C-alpha cells in the first residue's frame, strides 16, 4: 500500500508555521478580551497565578499564550476591577515567541540573580494586594492541576502569611476560560475537524483498502504515517476495528484481511496547535455488484443515527452532565436497550442483546475536555465534571454505539458506532463542525 500524496498539507490547506503562530496570537488576544475577565469574575478571583519550570510547563500555559523557557516562570492575571485584566509575566530569560511581549502589560526578567523569581513575585503581588489568588490545583480537572508540590512549597515560602491564606483553586476559572469559545478558535476547530474527516474517510476507501490484501494493522500504520507527514499528530491513535457477521476482531489486528461483506469502524483524532478531536467513521466493504449494504446493516446504522439525535435533544445550556446521561439512558431503556455503561467497557467481541452506550464528552483543547461530562456519577473517574452544567457554545464529542441483534447471524449483534464533534447552540440544538455521517461509507465507492 503506497504512502503517497493522497493527503498533503497543500491540498488540505494546513497553515505554515508562520501562519500558525499568527493564528495562535489572534486566538490568545480574543480569549484575553472575551473569555478571561468573565472567567475570573464568575468565581471572584482577583489574581490567577500560573507557576511552572523549564521542561515542565503547566497544562494551561499554552492556552494563555505562555512560553515556559525559564528557570522558574510566573504568568499573572490581575483583575483590577475595571476594564481588561492586567497581565504580568516574570521569567529568567527573554521570550522567543511574540505573544507575551505583544500582549502582556508588564514583563520582568530576573536573569541569573541568585534570589531568583521569589522577590519579584512577592513584590508584584503585594503591590496589587489581590484578595483571592487562584492557583492550578484541582482534584477533578487534570488540566487545572499543574502546580507541582515543589512549586507550591516555593510559592508559599515567597509569600507573606496573609497572602498564603488567600490561595484557592483555579479549576473553575480554567474551565470557564477554556469553554468560552471565541470566533478565531471556532473557525480553526472547524478546519481541524474537516481535515480529520478527510483523513478518516480516505482511510476507509479503495485508495487505502484492497479486499483480500489489507489488514486493520495496515490501515493503522497508513493513518499514523499520514498524520505525521501532515504535522497533525495524531492526537488519538487510530483504533481500526474489523467486524464480520457480528464478530468484532481485536482492533488494529494484523491477523485478518478485509473481505467483501465486512464492516469497519475507525476511532481516531488529529491535533493542531492546542486543539484536538476524537471522531469515528464506519464503512461497509461491498461485494461486486452490490450498490448498498445489506438491509440489516442499513437499519442498524439508521437506528444509531436516531439515538445520536436523541442524545443531542437532551443537550442544552444549564443541563447537568450526569442528568443528561441518565435521561438518555431512561429513553433508551424504554426502547428496549440494555444500558452499556462508560465504566464497563465498550465494543464486545460478540453479543446477543440490544444495547446502547452513550460516551459523550467535552472536547477541544484535550480529547476528554474540561467541560461537563455526560456520564454516570462515578467520582473516581470523573470527579465533579459530571455535575457541571453544559453551556451555550460549549464543544462536545457526541459519542455512542448501538448493538442490534441480527437473527440471520444467530442473534449476534451489529455494533454501530458514531462520534461527531459539535457545539451547543440552543435547547436540544447542536451545530456540527463538519457534516455528520448518516449512513455507511462504501468500499469501493460507487462513482
Phi, psi and omega in degrees: 000115185287140170264096189238212187261036175302316178236127177226161177301321182294314180295323182275344182075035179286130185296152173289172178301315180297317178296323180297318178297320178295322178295314179298320178300314181295317179297314182299317179298314179297321180293319177302318186278322190254338185247320188296311182302314183291322179300319179286318184287333175304331188236016174063039183262129179266333178217126169256117186246124178242119177248140172206180184228163177306134179070006178218065184292149174294140181301333181272353189298318183295328177298329189259016175082007189290160180222102187266082180241006187255174178300303168223140186230142174238130170245121187236137181235108184258129171266107183271005173093357179210133175071216185279175180275133177284132184244125183230132177237139177233126184214161178277339185230165175289157180270134178263352171259153188270349189297312182296308179301324183284323194248350179268151181281328181215135177233126183241132176246131179252358175056226179252032173302127182304334180288338175069210184289324195309308183295326179289320178296312180300315182294318181298320181287315182293329178298324186258344173051058180290146180283300181249124184249114184266130178236156188276079174229127185207133173280345187254318189250107180299329180286348176247025183234041188273349182284118183284165177303315183293319179289327175297317178297317179299316180298314184293328176289328181285331186269149171293155185307320183295333178278328176300325181289347183266000183287132177222168179287141177263011190301320182282333173294313178299318178300310184291326178296315181290318187281347174276104188266143182247160186306319184296323181280331176296316179295318179297317182293325176299319178294317180299318179294326176296317177298321183292317178299319179296317178300312180295315185288331174290321177300327180261057180212170178292348175291338182241324188256126174242108181306139181085351183237311190281139173250161172305325178297321177299317180296317179304311183289327175299315182296317180295319180296314181295316178301318177296317179298327181277349183073029185242020176110237010282157174284322177238114181301142183298139168247106184256113185247116177268135179231147182215111178050045175089359175255129184254114181284161177303136184296144178063025181295144172256008186262348182236135176263146179293134181233154173305139183095346176282165171224150188228138169244141173236132176242119184196166179208153177247165178223148177210132188052238183251032185233141186218151177225179190205103192225152176237149169222154185224145183216153175247135178266111189274150172287157176302130180093341177288143177243358180200158174296162174303156183305320183298322178288319178298316180294321180296318181290322178298322177293324178294321175298318178298319180289327172301315180293329175296317179299310184295334178295338181265354183271119183203153178304132180093345180289136181276135187308308183290332177288325174296316178301314182294319179299317178295319179298318180296317179294322179291319179298324178294339176269004175096013183268140164288138182269120179264118192275147176303334182273359187242020179089174187235255189290124178273158176299319172199159180205168183230000183248145174295132183220156180223126175237132181241114185240026185301137183212157173298154183206169174142282180269352170210162186295314170258107195278187191270350184272193183302135178260130179269095185197169173293160184279093183235092190302324183302322182268318193247352181054225181274355188301326181291344179260005172285156176266144169292154180228158178299128180087355180293148183261139181222149166261109180276106190234130181201167165213153180233130177257122184241115179296143179239111182304322182293347180252032182059033177082357177297155189259150162276125175256108182258127184245140176227139170209122183224151177261133179207172178232145182286121182240003179174186179290111182070020182239124178235130176259118181282146179286330171223158180303130181287155176288131183247345180204169181300136164289153179249137174238118353286161177296155173265117185269000000 
